Each structure stands twice: as C-alpha cells, then as structure tokens.
Amino acid sequence: MNAGDRNIKRCVSCDGFGWFEDDFSGETEDCDWCAGAGYVYRDAQGRDRPIPQSDYAAVAADLERLDLERLREMGYQGQALKPWQQAIRKDTQLGRDPYRDDGDA
C-alpha cells in the first residue's frame, strides 16, 4: 500500500488505545484487531486490517496526528496538570494543593 492509498482509521475494537485492561485483575493485552497500534488500514469496502510494522516509519506522522486528535477529544490540552489542578479531583483529598499554607484547595 503506498502513501496515497492508505486510509488509516481508529481501531473500532479498542477505540485507539491499542490494548485492553481486565477490570478485575488489571492485566493488559494488546488488541488483536489492530495488533496494538490503535489504528488500522481501512480499504474501500470498509474492511479493516492491522498496519504492518514495516509500514510504521511511513505512517508515523499520520499516527501521531490521529492520536493527538484522540487525546484532544478526551480533554487533553497539551500540558500536564498537577492533581490539585485537575477538575476531576476537585473536592477530593488529591484535589487539595499540598503547598498552600491555609489548607484550602
């Protein structure tokens, strides 16, 4: 498949993560559908196939762009936040700034 023919899409099985985590044991394993890449080639008939490792160098920029788009959809803004700066931790023990003298978050 040459650069003009490739149609890279997010893996529908793992939603771009490339792996699965067992909710009970915490064990992880690569997604069989995309072979752990998180993305697949989709042909004109809508069939998906894993991206071969030999193609990674040729599609690396596309994969990086697609993954950044996926992260932005999840709320990533390009910078790391300390736990007390994260909205999800507001009003929790980790939402308190340990460096503030008054103990307020």
Buried (B, 14 or more C-beta within 10 A) or exposed (E): BEEEEBEBBBBEBBEBBBEBEEEEEEEEEBBEBBBBBBBBBBEEEEEBEBBEEEBEEEBEEBBEEBBEEBEEEEEEEEEEEEBBEBEEBEEEEEBBBEEEEEEEB
